[in-house]
Amino acid sequence: MTKSLVTGGAGFIGAHVVNHLLRQKHEVVVIDDLSGGFEDYVNPAATFLKGSITV
């Protein structure tokens, strides 16, 4: 299984990217600091980590 990391995956576009990757059978990890997104947007099939890659 392919593993994918999506930064900003709790935003509008990122959530759509996550859903597409999940449909393609990827294992998806989402990192988002929720400054512009919402945790509710993240597909529950993905692993969600609240945080930032810039810190």
C-alpha positions in Angstrom: 0.0 0.0 0.0 1.3 3.4 -0.9 1.6 5.9 2.0 0.9 9.6 1.4 1.4 12.7 3.6 -1.0 15.6 3.0 -0.1 18.9 4.6 -3.1 21.2 5.0 -5.4 18.3 4.6 -8.1 19.8 6.8 -8.8 22.6 4.3 -11.2 22.6 1.4 -8.7 21.5 -1.3 -6.6 19.3 1.0 -9.7 17.4 2.1 -10.5 16.6 -1.5 -7.0 15.5 -2.1 -7.2 13.2 0.9 -10.4 11.7 -0.3 -9.0 11.1 -3.8 -5.9 9.4 -2.4 -8.1 7.2 -0.1 -10.1 6.1 -3.2 -6.8 5.1 -4.8 -6.1 2.9 -1.8 -3.3 5.1 -0.3 -2.7 5.1 3.4 -3.0 8.8 4.2 -1.6 10.9 7.0 -2.8 14.5 7.4 -0.9 17.2 9.1 -2.7 20.5 9.7 -2.5 23.3 12.3 -6.2 24.1 11.7 -5.5 27.8 11.0 -7.5 27.6 7.8 -9.3 24.3 8.0 -11.5 22.2 10.2 -10.8 18.7 11.7 -14.3 17.7 10.6 -13.2 18.0 7.0 -10.7 15.2 7.4 -11.9 11.8 6.3 -11.9 9.4 9.3 -10.1 6.8 7.2 -7.0 9.1 7.3 -4.7 9.6 10.3 -4.9 13.2 11.5 -2.1 15.0 13.3 -2.7 18.5 14.6 0.5 20.4 14.0 2.7 22.4 11.6 5.6 21.5 9.4 7.1 25.0 9.8 7.7 24.8 13.6 
